[in-house]
């Protein structure tokens, strides 16, 4: 479910402690998605893994359905990290841009909606590529001072190129 609240911050402006806590949470929530994106782009296993809860799920099925693919839901941080980085490392160069984050916080859980533009190029031949514009639905959990993604659903609004060459 996408976040569609008509405002961003819920803490009262006259309560600086609550306001600061909420702004910190909002920054950390978006940072989980930034770690996901940059971890892929750098093929940095530790950074990529740091975005996920241990019991995370990554569902790429809605996006893949746009070009006729039907991948399974990836379950568990280690499975997600191994699968995604194993698919890309040494074979696919990626860049991700995260925009339009919308956040709803409920205690120690949160929801995040964002748009992610993902460019994927075969390392050996950059003329083979897939450029995707993907709305993300993300459920997160608090982990101390940071937030971790527990469930990520990736939709697709449009793509150009050859996704089957990149994702199989």
C-alpha positions as CSV (number, residue, x, y, z in Angstrom):
1,X,0.0,0.0,0.0
2,X,1.5,3.3,-1.0
3,X,1.7,6.2,1.5
4,X,-0.8,8.9,0.6
5,X,-1.0,11.0,3.7
6,X,-1.5,14.7,2.9
7,X,1.3,15.9,5.2
8,X,4.8,14.8,6.1
9,X,5.6,15.5,9.7
10,X,3.1,14.5,12.4
11,X,5.0,15.8,15.5
12,X,3.8,19.1,16.8
13,X,6.0,22.1,15.9
14,X,5.9,23.3,19.5
15,X,7.5,20.0,20.8
16,X,11.1,20.1,19.6
17,X,12.0,16.8,21.2
18,X,9.2,14.9,19.4
19,X,9.9,16.8,16.2
20,X,13.6,16.0,16.2
21,X,12.9,12.3,17.0
22,X,10.4,12.1,14.0
23,X,12.8,13.9,11.6
24,X,15.6,11.5,12.7
25,X,13.3,8.5,12.1
26,X,12.3,9.8,8.7
27,X,15.9,10.3,7.7
28,X,16.8,6.8,8.9
29,X,13.8,5.2,7.1
30,X,14.8,6.7,3.7
31,X,18.4,5.7,4.4
32,X,17.4,2.1,4.5
33,X,16.4,2.4,0.8
34,X,19.5,4.4,0.0
35,X,21.6,1.6,1.5
36,X,19.7,-0.9,-0.7
37,X,20.3,1.1,-3.8
38,X,24.0,2.0,-3.3
39,X,24.8,-1.4,-2.0
40,X,23.7,-2.9,-5.3
41,X,25.5,-0.2,-7.3
42,X,28.8,-0.7,-5.5
43,X,28.3,-4.5,-5.1
44,X,28.9,-3.9,-1.4
45,X,27.6,-6.9,0.4
46,X,27.8,-5.4,3.9
47,X,26.0,-2.1,2.8
48,X,23.4,-3.9,0.8
49,X,22.7,-6.4,3.7
50,X,22.5,-3.5,6.2
51,X,19.2,-2.4,4.6
52,X,17.3,-5.6,5.4
53,X,15.8,-7.2,8.5
54,X,16.9,-10.8,8.9
55,X,13.4,-12.0,8.0
56,X,13.0,-9.6,5.0
57,X,11.1,-10.4,1.8
58,X,11.8,-8.9,-1.6
59,X,9.0,-9.3,-4.1
60,X,10.0,-8.3,-7.7
61,X,7.0,-10.2,-9.2
62,X,4.9,-7.1,-10.0
63,X,7.7,-5.5,-11.9
64,X,8.8,-8.7,-13.7
65,X,5.2,-9.4,-14.8
66,X,5.5,-6.4,-17.1
67,X,7.8,-8.4,-19.4
68,X,6.4,-11.8,-18.7
69,X,8.7,-13.1,-16.0
70,X,7.6,-14.8,-12.8
71,X,10.4,-14.8,-10.2
72,X,9.8,-16.2,-6.8
73,X,9.6,-13.9,-3.7
74,X,13.0,-13.8,-2.1
75,X,12.8,-14.5,1.7
76,X,15.5,-13.9,4.2
77,X,18.3,-11.3,4.2
78,X,21.0,-13.8,3.3
79,X,19.0,-15.2,0.4
80,X,18.2,-11.7,-0.9
81,X,21.8,-10.5,-0.7
82,X,23.2,-13.7,-2.3
83,X,20.7,-13.8,-5.1
84,X,20.7,-10.1,-6.1
85,X,24.5,-9.6,-5.8
86,X,25.1,-13.0,-7.4
87,X,23.0,-12.0,-10.4
88,X,24.7,-8.7,-10.9
89,X,28.4,-9.0,-9.7
90,X,30.8,-9.2,-12.6
91,X,27.8,-9.3,-15.1
92,X,25.6,-6.2,-14.7
93,X,26.5,-2.6,-13.9
94,X,23.7,-0.7,-12.1
95,X,22.8,2.8,-11.0
96,X,19.7,3.5,-8.8
97,X,18.1,6.9,-8.2
98,X,15.6,7.1,-5.3
99,X,13.0,9.9,-5.3
100,X,9.6,11.0,-4.0
101,X,9.9,9.2,-0.6
102,X,6.6,9.2,1.4
103,X,6.7,7.9,5.0
104,X,4.1,6.8,7.6
105,X,5.4,5.9,11.0
106,X,3.5,3.8,13.6
107,X,5.7,3.3,16.6
108,X,8.4,0.8,15.7
109,X,7.1,0.1,12.3
110,X,6.9,2.3,9.2
111,X,5.8,2.3,5.6
112,X,7.7,3.9,2.8
113,X,6.7,4.6,-0.8
114,X,9.3,5.8,-3.3
115,X,10.1,5.9,-7.0
116,X,13.3,4.2,-8.0
117,X,14.8,4.5,-11.4
118,X,17.1,1.6,-12.0
119,X,19.6,1.4,-14.9
120,X,21.0,-2.0,-15.6
121,X,23.7,-2.5,-18.2
122,X,25.5,-5.7,-19.2
123,X,29.1,-5.2,-18.1
124,X,30.5,-6.7,-21.3
125,X,28.2,-4.7,-23.6
126,X,26.5,-1.5,-22.4
127,X,24.3,-1.4,-25.5
128,X,22.3,-4.2,-23.8
129,X,20.4,-2.6,-21.0
130,X,17.2,-2.2,-19.1
131,X,16.0,1.1,-17.7
132,X,13.1,0.7,-15.2
133,X,10.9,3.2,-13.4
134,X,9.7,1.4,-10.3
135,X,7.3,2.5,-7.5
136,X,8.4,0.7,-4.3
137,X,6.2,-0.3,-1.4
138,X,8.4,-0.9,1.7
139,X,7.5,-2.0,5.3
140,X,10.2,-1.3,7.8
141,X,11.0,-2.1,11.4
142,X,13.0,-0.1,14.0
143,X,16.5,-1.6,14.8
144,X,17.8,0.7,17.6
145,X,18.6,4.0,16.0
146,X,18.2,2.8,12.4
147,X,15.5,1.2,10.4
148,X,15.5,-2.0,8.3
149,X,13.3,-3.1,5.4
150,X,11.2,-6.1,6.3
151,X,9.1,-6.2,3.1
152,X,9.9,-4.7,-0.3
153,X,7.4,-4.9,-3.2
154,X,8.7,-3.5,-6.5
155,X,6.2,-2.4,-9.1
156,X,7.0,-1.1,-12.6
157,X,5.5,1.9,-14.3
158,X,7.5,1.7,-17.5
159,X,10.7,0.2,-18.9
160,X,12.9,0.4,-21.9
161,X,15.5,-2.0,-23.2
162,X,15.8,-5.7,-22.6
163,X,14.9,-6.8,-19.1
164,X,15.1,-10.4,-20.0
165,X,18.8,-10.0,-20.9
166,X,19.5,-8.5,-17.5
167,X,17.2,-10.6,-15.2
168,X,16.8,-13.7,-17.2
